[in-house]
Amino acid sequence: MKRKSISLILAFALVFTSMGSMAFAKNVYSDVFENAKASSMTYLQEKLQGFCEKSGGGLNGSFYAMDLAKAGAKPDRAYYEKLAQEVIDGNGGLEKGKTSYTNNDKGILAFTAGGYDATNICGYNLVAKLADYDAIVAQGINGPVYALMALDSGNYEIPKAPEGVTQASRENLVKAILDGRIAENGLWAYGKATDPDVDMTSMVLVALAPYVADKEVKAAVDNGIKFLSENMGETGAYSSWGSANSNSTAVAIWAICANGINPDKDKRFIDNHVSVLDGLLSFAVETGGFGYTNNKTINQAGTQQSYEALLAFEALERGDRRFYDMSDKAPLKAFKVSGLTLNASATYTGKAICPKITVKDAFGNKLTEGVDYTVKYSNNKNVGLAKASVEGKGYYSGKLSKTFKILPVKAKISYVKAKKKAFVVKTAKTKNITGYQIKYAKNSKFTKAKSKFVKSSKAITKKISASGKTKYFVKIRTYKTVGKTKYYSAWSKVYKIKTK
């Protein structure tokens, strides 16, 4: 449905004031909202695929991946491997320069939303970077803002800082944000600007949302919310650099929702029955996605940030966690070999035995030998207990091992013959065994069966006394003693005889 003009909206609003702002917005915008959300998802999926084909595309697509994963459309493993490769190439970091730790934070957000543990990406701990307070705050207010968002996304512990490095903590990162307020108004801006900025203030409100139990933080957040309320435009949109645009409006919605305020219901964010959510949807392009300053041409950043705002709004409506809180995915899973399966036993051949194995990661994805892991076998030639050991390779870390049995070869039966009150079992020569077990019973289920053990590594002819004129079921297997353990072969076929 094409978005109605603001004048038409206001006309409807005058007629239906008794309906309430939420009902009004839902009735008018349900189609616009859903179309914008669905088309934005498709757009982001296509863009992310393009990022995967470019150098640095994993990092550049981090917010796209986070949004899609949060929407239940988790990107393919190929994207996370792309981002993981950039971690490997950066020797454990995604920063462009020594102090650009916000890139690391973006990677943490993307991995965490996808269910991956950012403390173990191919053996690297991305969160370790967040122990260095000085490096974080060197980037200005962006540094502690993104650091807190990344830490709180998976409720990560801050690691211990190396000796000689100022230890970061949630407390001193929050303090750095509060200390970064503009003295005249208690708000925030990029760099050293003295005029408060909607985008930066909104990002700060997102980061500080989990800490409002502190009175000073609560007062600062309330002041920021008041600023957003007072600076919403007549169309419900926010402006930056002199123009109303989807980006600033989307970021404001992130902040409003993060602090538990409904941007389509709270009176502070409704002007003449037009809410900030209405303002965002005014940038929805009819053919899909969002424009930046108008609803005519789709804009990449505008679509990504607006889509995220719609998801944050829906999460608030459902009563879910804050959009950037992914701790409900705990325990997060690592890029790590996680599942190793193989046949529990094999038969002695005189040669090294390497059973076919299956290795999976923590998400159940089947991995490829030589690409994702290497495997080594030990004690895998002779009868006894052998072992397969797997070690992660490439994107995967971790080690797994599993034992399997090498069993002696089956007995080679020449014949089983009935005798008077007895039967005879004859075998051919069988290599590398300690002896035989002959089992016999009067029923095919071998209940109340009896066994005879014959210790011999050679062929045997064994006469076993039994009742006369009785049907017996007979089977035989070999065994080999290794240390104090007997390893048995599979049973032979069952022979039926009737004694004389």
Phi, psi and omega per residue, in radians:
M1 nan 2.277 -3.138
K2 -1.204 2.419 -3.126
R3 -1.097 2.361 3.110
K4 -1.333 2.651 3.113
S5 -1.166 2.756 -3.131
I6 -1.058 -0.691 -3.132
S7 -1.085 -0.690 3.125
L8 -1.185 -0.664 3.116
I9 -1.064 -0.792 -3.122
L10 -1.111 -0.634 3.116
A11 -1.088 -0.800 3.091
F12 -1.091 -0.690 -3.086
A13 -1.072 -0.682 -3.126
L14 -1.122 -0.564 -3.133
V15 -1.348 -0.652 -2.993
F16 -1.952 0.629 -3.122
T17 -1.039 -0.525 -3.102
S18 -1.244 -0.220 -3.110
M19 -1.291 -0.432 -3.083
G20 1.576 2.593 -3.029
S21 -1.104 -0.663 -3.069
M22 -1.161 -0.818 -3.131
A23 -1.104 -0.709 3.141
F24 -1.043 -0.887 -3.086
A25 -1.083 -0.718 -3.115
K26 -1.136 -0.750 -3.105
N27 -1.151 -0.727 -3.100
V28 -1.317 -0.664 -2.929
Y29 -1.866 0.032 -3.052
S30 -0.947 -0.803 -3.139
D31 -1.194 -0.744 3.134
V32 -1.088 -0.808 -3.130
F33 -1.016 -0.916 -3.066
E34 -1.172 -0.688 3.118
N35 -1.142 -0.756 3.132
A36 -1.100 -0.696 -3.131
K37 -1.179 -0.835 -3.107
A38 -1.136 -0.779 -3.114
S39 -1.206 -0.577 3.103
S40 -1.165 -0.681 3.100
M41 -1.053 -0.820 3.127
T42 -1.060 -0.748 3.130
Y43 -1.061 -0.809 -3.126
L44 -1.137 -0.666 3.116
Q45 -1.096 -0.728 3.124
E46 -1.162 -0.731 3.135
K47 -1.147 -0.692 -3.131
L48 -1.120 -0.668 3.086
Q49 -1.050 -0.707 3.094
G50 -1.150 -0.668 3.108
F51 -1.063 -0.660 -3.090
C52 -1.118 -0.316 -3.109
E53 -1.670 0.045 -3.079
K54 -2.086 2.697 3.052
S55 -1.112 2.318 -3.123
G56 1.306 0.136 -3.061
G57 -1.194 -0.459 3.116
G58 -1.085 -0.858 3.122
L59 -1.158 -0.777 -3.120
N60 -1.094 -0.470 -3.141
G61 -1.697 0.209 -3.007
S62 -1.076 -0.761 3.141
F63 -1.233 -0.578 3.080
Y64 -1.076 -0.805 -3.127
A65 -1.127 -0.724 3.126
M66 -1.063 -0.824 -3.116
D67 -1.077 -0.791 -3.109
L68 -1.130 -0.729 3.126
A69 -1.117 -0.720 3.124
K70 -1.149 -0.476 3.132
A71 -1.469 0.012 -3.114
G72 1.482 0.244 3.120
A73 -2.057 0.960 -3.061
K74 -0.926 2.293 3.122
P75 -1.066 2.801 3.095
D76 -1.088 2.783 3.116
R77 -0.992 -0.483 -3.117
A78 -1.001 -0.638 3.125
Y79 -1.153 -0.816 -3.099
Y80 -1.141 -0.560 3.056
E81 -1.191 -0.633 3.078
K82 -1.075 -0.830 3.135
L83 -1.167 -0.672 3.104
A84 -1.111 -0.644 3.108
Q85 -1.094 -0.626 3.106
E86 -1.209 -0.525 3.031
V87 -1.165 -0.769 3.126
I88 -1.100 -0.808 -3.132
D89 -1.094 -0.538 3.132
G90 -1.579 0.205 3.126
N91 0.959 0.734 3.067
G92 1.746 0.156 -3.135
G93 -2.525 2.736 3.133
L94 -1.982 0.220 -3.056
E95 -1.360 2.654 3.032
K96 -1.828 1.368 -3.047
G97 2.016 2.859 -2.981
K98 -1.161 -0.487 -3.057
T99 -1.970 0.072 -3.108
S100 -1.489 1.180 -3.061
Y101 -1.381 -0.214 3.134
T102 -1.103 -0.492 3.077
N103 -1.137 -0.680 3.052
N104 -1.049 -0.719 -3.136
D105 -1.083 -0.702 3.113
K106 -1.087 -0.697 3.085
G107 -1.111 -0.715 3.108
I108 -1.055 -0.770 3.139
L109 -1.089 -0.748 -3.125
A110 -1.153 -0.828 3.141
F111 -1.092 -0.790 -3.076
T112 -1.105 -0.756 3.111
A113 -1.060 -0.574 3.122
G114 -1.383 -0.060 3.129
G115 1.631 0.111 -3.129
Y116 -1.606 2.527 3.136
D117 -1.439 1.959 -3.082
A118 -1.212 -0.153 3.078
T119 -1.500 -0.070 3.115
N120 -2.567 1.394 3.048
I121 -1.893 1.775 -3.087
C122 0.977 0.607 3.133
G123 1.553 -0.118 3.140
Y124 -1.716 2.528 3.112
N125 -1.850 1.757 -3.137
L126 -1.139 -0.494 -3.104
V127 -1.233 -0.370 -3.120
A128 -1.003 -0.526 3.139
K129 -1.094 -0.443 -3.048
L130 -1.458 0.183 3.036
A131 -1.490 -0.309 -3.034
D132 -1.628 1.671 -3.080
Y133 -1.054 -0.820 -3.067
D134 -1.080 -0.706 3.138
A135 -1.176 -0.610 -3.138
I136 -1.170 -0.881 -3.046
V137 -1.331 -0.236 3.123
A138 -1.090 -0.358 3.140
Q139 -1.512 0.101 -3.085
G140 1.481 -2.822 -3.021
I141 -1.106 -0.477 3.108
N142 -1.009 -0.649 -3.061
G143 -1.005 -1.081 -3.139
P144 -1.162 -0.502 3.110
V145 -1.083 -0.939 -3.124
Y146 -1.192 -0.576 3.121
A147 -1.083 -0.797 3.124
L148 -1.143 -0.716 3.115
M149 -1.054 -0.742 -3.132
A150 -1.175 -0.799 -3.128
L151 -1.077 -0.767 -3.067
D152 -1.364 -0.277 -3.138
S153 -1.050 -0.658 3.128
G154 -2.146 0.300 -3.098
N155 0.909 0.809 -3.082
Y156 -1.341 2.505 2.993
E157 -1.378 2.491 3.066
I158 -1.434 2.144 -3.131
P159 -1.157 2.884 3.084
K160 -1.240 2.319 -3.133
A161 -1.284 2.613 3.066
P162 -1.063 2.771 3.131
E163 -1.031 2.381 3.140
G164 1.526 -0.026 -3.129
V165 -1.915 2.370 3.119
T166 -1.152 2.124 -3.095
Q167 -1.209 2.177 3.049
A168 -1.400 2.596 3.038
S169 -2.548 2.825 3.083
R170 -1.050 -0.623 -3.109
E171 -1.130 -0.818 -3.093
N172 -1.346 -0.372 3.038
L173 -1.259 -0.718 3.061
V174 -1.089 -0.744 3.141
K175 -1.084 -0.673 3.129
A176 -1.092 -0.652 3.107
I177 -1.179 -0.781 3.127
L178 -1.120 -0.686 3.124
D179 -1.188 -0.330 -3.109
G180 -1.522 0.123 3.120
R181 -1.200 2.620 3.031
I182 -1.248 2.239 -3.013
A183 -1.026 -0.682 -3.031
E184 -1.236 -0.490 -3.017
N185 -2.357 -0.089 3.105
G186 1.220 0.414 3.136
L187 -2.010 -2.906 -3.023
W188 -2.314 2.661 3.096
A189 -2.579 2.899 3.059
Y190 -1.270 2.481 3.056
G191 1.031 -2.341 -3.077
K192 -1.833 0.290 3.129
A193 -1.086 2.601 -3.129
T194 -1.856 -0.105 3.040
D195 -1.642 2.204 -3.100
P196 -1.073 2.578 -3.071
D197 -2.035 2.292 -3.131
V198 -1.041 -0.809 -3.064
D199 -1.112 -0.849 -3.083
M200 -1.209 -0.733 3.105
T201 -1.053 -0.723 3.141
S202 -1.111 -0.761 3.131
M203 -1.084 -0.691 3.098
V204 -1.080 -0.740 -3.136
L205 -1.122 -0.570 3.048
V206 -1.132 -0.824 -3.091
A207 -1.166 -0.631 -3.068
L208 -1.467 -0.209 -3.055
A209 -0.898 -0.707 -3.122
P210 -1.281 -0.075 -2.991
Y211 -2.029 0.290 -3.054
V212 -1.287 -0.057 3.032
A213 -1.156 -0.427 3.058
D214 -1.342 2.287 -3.039
K215 -1.080 -0.722 -3.122
E216 -1.165 -0.701 3.097
V217 -1.113 -0.781 -3.133
K218 -1.039 -0.743 3.134
A219 -1.130 -0.697 3.129
A220 -1.166 -0.710 3.127
V221 -1.168 -0.762 3.113
D222 -1.036 -0.678 3.114
N223 -1.131 -0.697 3.111
G224 -1.165 -0.719 3.097
I225 -1.102 -0.711 3.115
K226 -1.080 -0.721 3.109
F227 -1.065 -0.775 3.123
L228 -1.128 -0.706 3.132
S229 -1.074 -0.730 -3.073
E230 -1.346 -0.298 -3.053
N231 -1.910 0.159 3.052
M232 -1.230 2.349 -3.127
G233 -1.315 2.966 -3.111
E234 -1.082 -0.457 3.125
T235 -1.551 0.035 -3.095
G236 1.564 -0.059 -3.084
A237 -1.702 2.863 3.080
Y238 -1.943 2.731 -3.073
S239 -2.064 2.620 2.934
S240 -2.545 2.556 -3.090
W241 0.953 0.571 3.020
G242 1.493 -0.002 -3.089
S243 -2.282 2.362 2.990
A244 -1.148 2.355 -3.059
N245 -2.644 2.798 -3.096
S246 -1.210 -0.611 -3.083
N247 -1.055 -0.938 -3.122
S248 -1.100 -0.663 3.133
T249 -1.145 -0.719 3.134
A250 -1.121 -0.800 -3.109
V251 -1.120 -0.642 3.081
A252 -1.080 -0.706 3.107
I253 -1.134 -0.667 3.060
W254 -0.939 -0.858 -3.067
A255 -1.135 -0.767 -3.108
I256 -1.103 -0.819 -3.136
C257 -1.173 -0.675 -3.134
A258 -1.031 -0.492 -3.118
N259 -1.754 0.358 2.994
G260 1.291 0.366 -3.131
I261 -1.859 2.334 -3.130
N262 -1.483 2.000 -3.060
P263 -1.280 -0.086 3.128
D264 -1.984 0.112 -3.034
K265 -2.351 -0.586 -3.104
D266 -1.253 2.271 -3.061
K267 -1.067 -0.438 3.130
R268 -1.149 -0.331 -3.082
F269 -2.090 0.514 3.062
I270 -2.316 2.241 3.114
D271 -2.270 2.052 -3.094
N272 0.928 0.785 3.097
H273 1.171 0.231 3.064
V274 -1.931 2.106 -3.093
S275 -1.699 2.982 3.091
V276 -1.126 -0.521 3.062
L277 -1.150 -0.703 3.045
D278 -1.030 -0.715 3.140
G279 -1.045 -0.722 3.116
L280 -1.143 -0.783 -3.091
L281 -1.186 -0.282 3.083
S282 -1.162 -0.279 3.117
F283 -1.662 -0.001 -3.128
A284 -1.158 2.194 3.123
V285 -1.416 2.368 -3.054
E286 -1.011 -0.625 -3.120
T287 -1.477 -0.053 3.072
G288 2.236 2.564 3.120
G289 1.379 -2.885 -3.094
F290 -2.268 2.551 2.985
G291 -1.526 3.065 3.123
Y292 -1.582 -1.101 -3.140
T293 -1.883 -0.060 3.114
N294 -2.627 3.132 -3.126
N295 -1.913 0.560 -3.103
K296 -1.789 -0.718 -3.035
T297 -2.179 2.249 -3.113
I298 -1.156 2.435 3.141
N299 -2.122 2.345 -3.020
Q300 -1.108 -0.992 -3.124
A301 -1.134 -0.691 3.134
G302 -1.072 -0.702 3.139
T303 -1.183 -0.787 -3.139
Q304 -1.059 -0.862 -3.072
Q305 -1.238 -0.619 3.113
S306 -1.188 -0.699 3.093
Y307 -1.057 -0.748 3.116
E308 -1.080 -0.682 3.117
A309 -1.119 -0.706 3.107
L310 -1.100 -0.713 3.123
L311 -1.154 -0.715 3.120
A312 -1.104 -0.696 3.111
F313 -1.123 -0.788 3.141
E314 -1.105 -0.691 3.117
A315 -1.074 -0.725 3.103
L316 -1.117 -0.757 3.133
E317 -1.046 -0.660 -3.122
R318 -1.398 -0.214 -3.067
G319 1.406 0.386 3.125
D320 -1.346 3.114 3.054
R321 -1.137 2.883 3.024
R322 -0.953 2.613 -3.070
F323 -0.955 -0.720 -3.078
Y324 -1.499 0.064 3.093
D325 -1.663 1.835 3.132
M326 -1.873 0.286 -3.053
S327 -1.164 -0.241 3.084
D328 -1.235 -0.150 3.104
K329 -1.477 -0.066 -3.118
A330 -1.070 2.530 -0.071
P331 -1.332 2.294 3.084
L332 -1.190 2.698 -3.045
K333 -1.946 2.554 -3.064
A334 -1.648 2.815 2.907
F335 -1.272 1.498 -2.946
K336 -2.625 2.455 3.026
V337 -1.110 2.326 -2.966
S338 -2.268 -0.548 -3.088
G339 -2.259 2.223 3.129
L340 -2.224 2.090 3.092
T341 -2.204 2.546 3.078
L342 -2.759 2.922 3.090
N343 -1.127 2.404 -3.058
A344 -1.207 -0.335 -3.096
S345 -2.658 2.775 3.067
A346 -2.475 2.955 -3.103
T347 -1.881 2.415 -3.130
Y348 -0.971 2.330 3.090
T349 -2.191 -0.183 -3.040
G350 1.596 -0.142 3.121
K351 -2.087 2.883 3.107
A352 -1.082 2.328 -3.112
I353 -1.877 2.197 3.141
C354 -2.199 1.534 -3.075
P355 -1.130 2.670 3.076
K356 -1.152 2.302 -3.130
I357 -2.094 2.782 3.029
T358 -2.176 2.238 3.122
V359 -2.118 2.347 3.131
K360 -2.206 2.816 3.039
D361 -1.605 -3.056 -3.040
A362 -1.159 -0.267 3.136
F363 -1.726 0.036 -3.140
G364 1.555 0.113 3.094
N365 -1.292 2.322 3.122
K366 -1.312 2.259 -3.075
L367 -1.725 2.877 -3.052
T368 -1.926 2.213 3.116
E369 -1.117 2.425 3.130
G370 1.521 -0.376 3.104
V371 -1.861 -0.886 -3.095
D372 -1.771 -0.316 -3.127
Y373 -2.801 2.818 2.986
T374 -2.054 2.718 -3.141
V375 -2.316 2.437 3.065
K376 -2.246 2.555 3.129
Y377 -2.025 2.607 3.077
S378 -2.397 2.594 -3.130
N379 0.910 0.700 -2.991
N380 -1.897 0.485 3.104
K381 -1.995 -0.796 -3.067
N382 -1.674 2.866 3.082
V383 -1.017 2.364 -3.133
G384 2.491 -2.753 -3.093
L385 -1.690 2.072 3.126
A386 -1.877 2.963 -3.100
K387 -2.463 2.432 3.001
A388 -1.921 2.248 -3.131
S389 -2.093 2.221 -3.100
V390 -1.985 2.417 3.064
E391 -2.288 2.314 -3.131
G392 -1.059 2.620 -3.108
K393 -2.471 2.708 3.100
G394 1.173 -2.003 -3.125
Y395 -1.366 -0.209 -2.967
Y396 -1.946 2.397 3.066
S397 -1.945 -3.136 3.062
G398 1.676 2.792 -3.141
K399 -2.289 2.527 3.077
L400 -2.402 2.656 3.021
S401 -2.559 2.678 3.133
K402 -2.635 2.435 3.133
T403 -1.624 2.726 3.016
F404 -2.543 2.749 -3.081
K405 -1.710 2.412 2.935
I406 -1.794 2.016 -3.029
L407 -1.723 2.683 3.087
P408 -1.154 2.832 3.139
V409 -1.227 2.715 -3.123
K410 -1.164 2.689 3.075
A411 -1.160 2.457 3.079
K412 -1.747 1.904 -3.025
I413 -1.575 2.170 3.048
S414 -1.417 -0.822 3.057
Y415 -2.935 2.851 2.946
V416 -2.243 2.040 -3.055
K417 -2.075 2.489 3.091
A418 -1.415 2.470 3.061
K419 -2.273 3.096 3.104
K420 -1.251 2.043 -3.089
K421 0.880 0.655 3.135
A422 -2.992 3.028 2.962
F423 -2.558 2.750 -3.076
V424 -2.093 2.355 3.066
V425 -1.989 2.219 3.094
K426 -2.141 2.339 3.127
T427 -2.037 2.782 2.943
A428 -1.525 3.010 -3.110
K429 -1.188 2.331 3.109
T430 -2.163 2.300 -3.057
K431 -1.450 2.619 2.933
N432 0.999 0.884 3.073
I433 -2.275 2.904 3.069
T434 -1.763 -0.566 -3.116
G435 3.140 -2.874 -3.056
Y436 -2.261 2.650 2.952
Q437 -2.113 2.126 3.096
I438 -1.844 2.203 -3.096
K439 -2.112 2.359 -3.099
Y440 -2.546 2.610 -3.113
A441 -2.718 2.949 -3.130
K442 -1.591 0.087 3.118
N443 -2.475 2.752 -3.039
S444 -1.261 -0.259 3.098
K445 -1.533 -0.065 3.082
F446 1.035 0.576 2.995
T447 -1.310 2.525 -3.078
K448 0.961 0.628 -3.125
A449 -1.294 2.776 3.060
K450 -2.046 2.678 -3.141
S451 -2.257 2.560 3.003
K452 -2.189 2.240 3.082
F453 -1.787 2.304 3.112
V454 -2.132 1.985 -3.125
K455 -1.489 1.883 -3.130
S456 -2.930 2.395 3.074
S457 -1.665 0.051 -3.122
K458 -1.931 -3.133 3.056
A459 -1.168 2.580 -3.120
I460 -2.256 2.719 2.917
T461 -2.251 1.885 -2.988
K462 -2.067 2.163 3.072
K463 -1.686 2.257 -3.094
I464 -2.111 2.157 3.140
S465 -1.226 2.501 -3.118
A466 -2.707 3.112 3.111
S467 -1.262 2.597 3.134
G468 -1.381 2.633 3.088
K469 0.877 0.831 -3.097
T470 -2.264 2.430 3.097
K471 -1.397 2.329 3.090
Y472 -2.227 2.625 3.002
F473 -1.939 2.259 -3.012
V474 -2.276 2.403 3.002
K475 -2.511 2.838 -3.023
I476 -2.550 2.586 3.048
R477 -2.521 2.820 3.110
T478 -1.693 2.888 3.001
Y479 -2.540 2.755 3.039
K480 -2.369 2.325 3.137
T481 -1.632 2.153 3.077
V482 -2.124 1.957 -3.008
G483 1.139 -2.105 3.114
K484 -1.856 0.182 -3.057
T485 -1.957 2.354 3.038
K486 -1.651 2.244 3.041
Y487 -1.899 2.191 -3.041
Y488 -1.826 2.552 3.016
S489 -1.382 3.088 2.977
A490 -1.215 2.759 3.125
W491 -1.291 2.671 3.000
S492 -1.270 3.080 3.014
K493 -1.160 2.843 -3.110
V494 -1.558 2.271 3.108
Y495 -1.809 2.415 3.104
K496 -1.944 2.212 3.115
I497 -2.426 2.817 3.067
K498 -2.239 2.070 -3.086
T499 -1.165 2.797 -3.113
K500 -1.646 nan nan
